[in-house]
Amino acid sequence: MRYRRFMWAEALELLDRAERLQRQFFQTSESSAGPAWEPPVDLFETDTGLALLIALPGVPPDQVQVSLACGMLRITGYRPWPEELRRATIWRLEIPHGRFERRLELPSGLYELAHQEFMHGCIAIHLRRL
């Protein structure tokens, strides 16, 4: 009986973890190009503007586009499958692949893109307040 309770608790914990991962990484957004995953974002306000950190593990810098218009920041791109893993057997898949898109409504004010840089699997975007 004790073993069954352990197995049931472990199964519930795995389901909870799967739901959290889905909410965190596999939020979808509809657009004309089809569904996309949305990367998680941290947004900070500084003395001079806004700083954003977007988690994009395994995304090459040339696969990311950033645009700013009408108080909305849009980050789009593509995370390819690693060539050496295309024929591998998948045992677990938690990091999304394919097209992604994230749109963020910015706090009120006027901003311009100051600079962006890739670091440690993330893109850091700095917006200067005008």
HUZICOR-V375648 format. One record per backbone hydrogen bond with DSSP energy under -1.0 kcal/mol. CO is the residue of the C=O (numbers start at 0). NH is the residue of the N-H. E is the energy in kcal/mol with one decimal. If there is no record, write none. Layout:
co;nh;e
CO;NH;E
CO;NH;E
This chain:
co;nh;e
0;4;-1.9
1;5;-2.1
2;6;-2.5
3;7;-2.6
4;8;-2.7
5;9;-2.5
6;10;-2.4
7;11;-2.4
8;12;-2.2
9;13;-2.2
10;14;-2.1
11;15;-2.3
12;16;-2.3
13;17;-2.3
14;18;-2.2
15;19;-2.2
16;20;-2.4
17;21;-2.2
18;22;-2.4
19;23;-2.4
20;24;-2.9
21;25;-1.6
26;37;-1.1
30;33;-1.8
35;28;-1.2
36;100;-2.0
39;54;-2.1
41;52;-2.3
43;50;-2.7
47;128;-3.0
48;45;-2.9
49;126;-2.9
50;43;-3.0
51;124;-2.5
52;41;-2.4
53;122;-2.2
55;58;-1.7
59;62;-2.5
60;63;-1.4
62;77;-1.2
64;75;-2.5
66;73;-2.8
68;71;-1.7
70;105;-2.7
71;68;-2.3
72;103;-2.9
73;66;-2.4
74;101;-2.5
75;64;-2.9
76;99;-2.3
78;97;-3.4
81;84;-2.0
82;85;-1.3
84;87;-1.3
97;78;-2.6
98;36;-1.7
99;76;-1.8
101;74;-2.8
103;72;-2.7
109;129;-2.9
111;127;-2.8
114;125;-2.9
116;123;-3.4
118;121;-1.4
120;55;-2.4
121;118;-2.9
122;53;-2.4
123;116;-2.2
124;51;-2.9
125;113;-2.6
125;114;-1.4
126;49;-2.3
127;111;-1.9
